């Protein structure tokens, strides 16, 4: 029985070499439209699919392969005697290999100005159906859906004399199902956006990690559009913990995408220093001053192209990862001298939703994109904030919203002075921040303090005032707000209510 391969591809890379091999191995090539022409023009003997079906392409190519003579040949299980007998009685032929890749839907919708009709025309119907049918029947059919599979398949075919192992065929089926899952997700997401409905992220590529949060835990990264955002320019592979810290760093630096030169330092998912400055060097020095111990082995991220002046400062300590939108050439030469340092170039991007796996389900929420509305900001005390303090209030909120709750931070002149977070008690977070300031010899007099949620009692606010805080920004909303406001008035502290809580768990 002559073997047959059905070939219908949009991407032509590598297809000529694969089909030449299959023809040489005795396969009859059956193909569609543009693929058939491409193969024929390059000297291969190709049978057009309409010769098999006896039915022409119709509806501008929307219907080509959707025919019983095609799908029977793909879905017939050669181990099933009844299937084999029916194929023989009806005069149908088997397919042994199906090679399909799909219309470029994602590429199309990524183009600026693409219309909905243009997008719809790139939704592949027949291709997805062929892939699904072949993958279901992997015991009888090998399905190839990616250009990168061709060379390996040829080698496997040579090695086994065409008797492809079932486990290998099953892996090809898995990759096929994963391929169409990602494809369908892109379509779902496109339509979801057009009608305002959120969808769960499509995760197309599995990237193994050395281990998880700890060495005894296994872990992988399921990529969405990771490679479009990050480019590792130097250093070893990113670990699970590295990726968590990178995500934390990206979340905060996104607050400063259009700001003056800014720097944030991250350790174990929390900011340990942040600042804006007239230059990246100044921003880094100010951020580092917040805590001169924690940045060692931490992550440093900038919002502008990294120049030599800032890089020379950064190079004075060991940091696990440095991130910037771009780097001067001489900067890369300098930073690459430390072999264990990872250097990453990133593109700004904002996630609309975030997900967390919990026992029995998955939580989804809109990402916390708000800082506060300046128009709705309420000054609730007799003392009024200065213009500088108002600027610091906004800066402080951009940082405190990314600090583990309960969180209280002190800021002055667009520079974090002390950060306290991750405590069940807000007053304890305040005391930790004050303690850290004393540890590093930082004066808190005249500073602004931000709290991620309201002060439930006056004690936390009093700790801020005792430390030298002259202005406090918080959401408000406690049943004891009046008690807290009264204490602030007695201490001469200005206080603002934003109306926006920023819990982070």
N, C-alpha and C positions, 0 to 999 in steps of 0.2 A: 504494500500500500504506500503510494507516494505521500511524503509528508508535505504539509502546507504551512505557510506563514502568512498571516494577515498583517499588513503594514499600513498604518495611517497616522502620519505625524505632522505636526506643525513645525517643530524644530527639526531641521534636517541635519544638524551636526552629528557626525558619526554614523548616520543611517546607511550611507553608501557602503562603508566597510563591513557593517553587520550584514547587509543584504547580499553582498558579494560572497561573504563566508557561507551564509545559509544556502545560496544557490549552488555554490561549490559542494556543499554537503548533501545536495540532492533535494532541497526544498523547492516547491513551487511557490512563487511570490504572487500574492493577491493584494492589490492595493487600490487606493481611492484617489480620484481627482489629481490634485497637485503633486501628491507623493508619487503616484503612478507615473506621471509625466517626468518628474525629476529622476526616477530610477531608470526609466526607459531612455531618457536623453543621455544617461551615463552608461548605456550599453547593457543593461540588465533585461532579462526576459520577464515581463510582468503581465499578469492577467488582471484586467480591470474588474472591480467588484461587480459592476453591472452585468458582466458576462456570466458571473456566478449566479446572480439573483434573477437575471432576465428582466430587470426593472431599472430604468434610468434614474440618475440623480434628479431630484425635484426640489422645488421651493428654494431655489438659489443655493442648493447644497445643504439645506437643513435636513434632508432625508437622503442618506446614501447607503448606510450599512444596516439600518433598522429593518431587517428582513429575516424570515425563518431560515432561509438557506445559509445565512451568515451565522445566526445565533444558535442554530441546531449544531452546526459544525464546531462551535466553541463550547457549548454546554453539554454535549454528549459525553457521558462518562464511559471511557473505553473498558472499564472493569465490569460494567453492567451489560450482561448479555442481551437484555431486552433493548437497551439503547442501541447497541451495535446492530441488532437485527432490524430495528426500525429504520436506522440510517440506511441500511442496505436496501430495504424494501422500497423506500421512498426515493432512493437515488441521491442521497446526501453524502457529502464528503466532510471528513474531520479537519479541524485546524489544530495544529500542534504548538504553534507559537503565535502570540499576538503582541505586536509592537505598536504602541499607541502613546502619543503625548497630546496634550489638550490645547485648545485655543487659548491665547494669552489674555485671559480675563483680567488678572491682577495687573499685568503690564498696561493694559488698555485703560483701566480706571485710574491708574496713577498719573496718566497724562493730563495736563492742565486743559480744561475746557472740553473734556470728552462729554458727549451727550448721553442721556439715558439709553437712547436707541442704539448708539454705537456700543455701549456696554452690553446691552442685551444680546446683540448679534455675536458677541464673543463668549456667550454661555454655551459650552459644548454639551451636546445631548448624546449623539451617537458614540463619541469617544469614551465618555464616562460609562455608558452602557456596555461597551465592548470590554473595558477594563474590569468592570464589576463581574461580568459573566466569566471572563477568563480566570479571574482571581478565585471565584467560587469553585471553579472546576480545576484547581491547581494540580490535582492528581493526574490530569490528562493534558493540561495546557500550561505552557510557560508564558508568563505575561511580563513584558518589559515596558516600563513607563518613564524611565529616566535615561538620558544620554549616558550618564556615568555607569550604567549597568552593562552597556554593550560589550566592552572589552572583557570584563570578568565573565560574562556569559559565553563569549566565544572560547575563552580558555577552559571553562568548565565543560563545554560541549566537546572540545578536542580531547580533554583528559578522560572523559567518560564514554567517548564514542557515541555521543548523542543520547546516552541513557542518563538523563539529568536526575540526580538524587531527589527524593521526595522532600527532604528537609530544605534543600536549596530552592525548590519550586515553591514551597510553603513560604519561605522568606520573601521571595519575589511577590507572592500574593499579599503578604502583609504590607510590603512597601507600596503595592498598588492601592490597597484600601486606604493606607495613610495618605497617599497622594490625592485620591479623590475626596477624602475627608477635608484636607486643607483647601482644595479647590472649591468644594461646596461651602466651606466656611467663608471664604472670600466673597462668594455670592450672597450668602446670608447676611454678612456684615454690611455689604453694599446696600442691600434692600433695607436692612435694619436702620442704617443711618438715614436713609431717605424718608422713613416714616417715624423716626425718633424712638426706635426700640433698641435697647442695649442687647448685645449678644456676648456669649462666653467666648474668650479668645481662642483662635485657632492655633494650635501648637503643632508645627509641621516637622521639626527636626529635633532628634534626640541627641544631646551632646553629653557623653559620659563624663562625670567628674571623679577625681581621685577618691574622694569620700565625702561624707556629708558634714554636718556641723561638728561632728567628732569623728575620729578615725575609725570607730567601729560601725559607723553608719554608711550605707551605700547611698549614692545620689546621682542624679542626672539633671541636666538643664533641658527643658523643652523650649525650643526657640520659637518665637513668634516673628518679630522683625529685628532681632538682636543684631544681626550682622549689618543691618542698614544704619544702626545707631552707633555701634562701637567698632573701633579698629585697634587691635592690640599691636603696637609698634615695637614693643620690646618686652622681654621677660617671659617667664614660664606661664603655664596655663593658669587661668583663674580658678580659685577654689570656691566651694559653696559659700564660705564666709566672706570671701572677697566679693562675690556677686551680690550678697546682701548689703555689704557696705557701699559698693558702687551704686546700687539702687538708692540707698539712703542719700548718698552724695548727689546723685542726679536730681532727686526730689527737691533738695534744698537749693541747689544752684539754679534750678528752673525758676525760682523766685527772683533771681538776679540776672535773667537773660538779657534784659535791656538796661541794666543798671550800670553805674560807673564800675571800674575794675574791682572785682570781688573775689574773695577766697573763703572756702569753708574747709575745715579739717574734721574728719570723721574717725571715730574709734568705736568698734562694736555697735554700729548702727546709730550712734548718737553723735551730735555735733559736740566737739570739745573746743571749738573756736571758730569765729566767723567775723568778717569785717569787709567794709568797702574802703577804698582809698583812692588817692590821685593816680596811683600806679599799681600794678599787680604786686610789685615788691612791697609797697607800703601796706597793701591789703593783707599779704601773707604775714608780714611781721606783726601787724596788729592782731591777726587771728591767732598766731602762735603764742602771743603774750598772755592770752586767756589762761592757758594751761601748758606749761613748758615741758611737761612730762609725758602726757598722754599721746601727743602726736607721733612719738617714736613708734614705728611699725604701723602707723595709721594710713589714712587715705587723704590726699590733698587734691582739691578740685578748684579750678579757676573758670571764670566766665568769659575770658578773652584769650586770644592767641598768646601762648607763653613766651616771654622774651628772656634774654640772657640775664638781665638785671635781677629778675625774680627767680630764675632758675638757679643762679649761684647761691641765693639764700636758701632755697629749698634743698639744695644739694648738701647743705651742712649737716643734715640729719638723715637717718635712714627712714624712708617711708615705703610701705608696701606697694602703693599705687599712686601715680600722679595722673590726673585727668585734665584735659584742656580741649577746647574746640580745635586748636591747631598749635603747631610748634615751629619756631624758627629752626633752620637746619643746624646751626651751631649749638642750639639748646639740646637737640636730640643727641648730638655727639657727646655733649657733657653728661647728660643724664644716663645715657646707656653704659657709662663706665661702671656703674653698679649693676652687676649681673642679676641680682635677685630682685631688682626693682622692676615693677611692671609700669609701662607707659602706655596710656590709652588716649586715642583721639576720639571725641564723641560729637554727635550732632544733637542739638536740643530737640526734645520731643516730649509731649505731655500726654500721659495716659488719662483717659476719661473715667475709667473704672478700675477698681482693684478688687481682688478676689482672695479669699482665705478659706482653706479647707478646715472644716470642723468635724467633730464626731457626728456622723449621720447626714452630712450635707456640705454645701459650699456657700459661703456668704459672698455677696457682691454688693458693692456700694459705689456711689460716685466718689471720685477722688476729691480730697479736701483742697479745692482750688482757691477758696476765698482767703483773704487776710482780714479785711473788714471794709465796709463802705464808709468812706470819709464823710459823706453827707449825713450818715446816721450815727456818727461818733458823738457820744454824749459826755460832756464834762460835768461831773456830778459833785464836785467839791468847790469850796470857796476859792482855794488856790487854783490858778490857771496855768496850764503848761506853756512854755515858751515855744517859739517856732522850732528851735533845735530839738527840744524834747518831743515835739510832735513827729519830727523826722525819725527820732530814735524809737518812738512807739511803733511806727510802721516797721522799721528794721527788726525790732525785737520780736514782733509778732511773726515775721517771716521765719525766724529761727525757732521760737518756742513751739510753733505748730508742728515742727518736725522732731521735737524732743519727746522721749517717752514720758507719759503721764505718771504721776503728777509732775508738772514742770514749772519752774520759776527761773527766769534768767535776768541778769543785770546787764545794761548796755549804756554806753556813753560814746557820743560822736561816731555812730555807725560802727561800733566795735563791741563785741561781747566782752564783758568783764568777768562774769562768773555764771556758771550753768549748773543748775540742780534739777535732776529729773529721775524718773523711775521709782518714785516712792509712793507708798499707799497714803501717806499724809502730806498735804500741801505745805504745812508748816515745816515738816522735816526737809522737804525739797528746798525750801527757802534757807533753812539753816545750813544745808550742805553747800549751797551756792555761796553763802557768806563765808563759810569755813574754807572753801577753795580759794576765794579771793584773799583771805588772810594768809593762806599757805604760800601763795605766789606774790605776796606783797602788793596786791592791787587795791587801790583806794576806791571805795564805792560812793563816797560823798558826791552828791549832785547827779547821781545816776538815774536812769529810768529802769523800772522793773516790769516785766511782762509775765503774766500767768496764763496758762493754757485754758484754765477754767476759773469759775468764780472762787473767791475766798469764802468758805462756809462760815468762818468766824473771823474776828478781827485780829487774832493772834498772828497769822501769817503776814498780814499787812503791817502790823506793828514791828515784826522782825525786819521787814524791808526798810521801814523808816529808821529803826535803830541802827541799821547798817549804813545809812546815808542816802537811801533812795528818796528822791524828791518828787518823783512822778511814777504812777502805777497805771498800767493799762491791763484791763481784764474784761471778760465778757459781761460780768454782772449777772443777775438772775437768782441770787441766793435769797432765801427768806429772811436772811439777816443783813441784807444790803445796807439798810439804814444804820445798823450798828457799825458796819465797816466804814461807811461814809463819815459817820460821826467821829470815829477814831482818827480817820485821815484828816478831818478838819482840825481836830485838837492838836495834831502833830504837824500841821501846816503842809501836808502832802497833797499834791494835785492827783486826781484820779479820773480816769476815763473808762467808760463802758462802751464796748464795741458791739455787743449783742451776738457775737460769734464765738462759740466754744471750739476748742481745737484739741480734743482728746486724741491721744495716740497710744494704742495698746499693742 
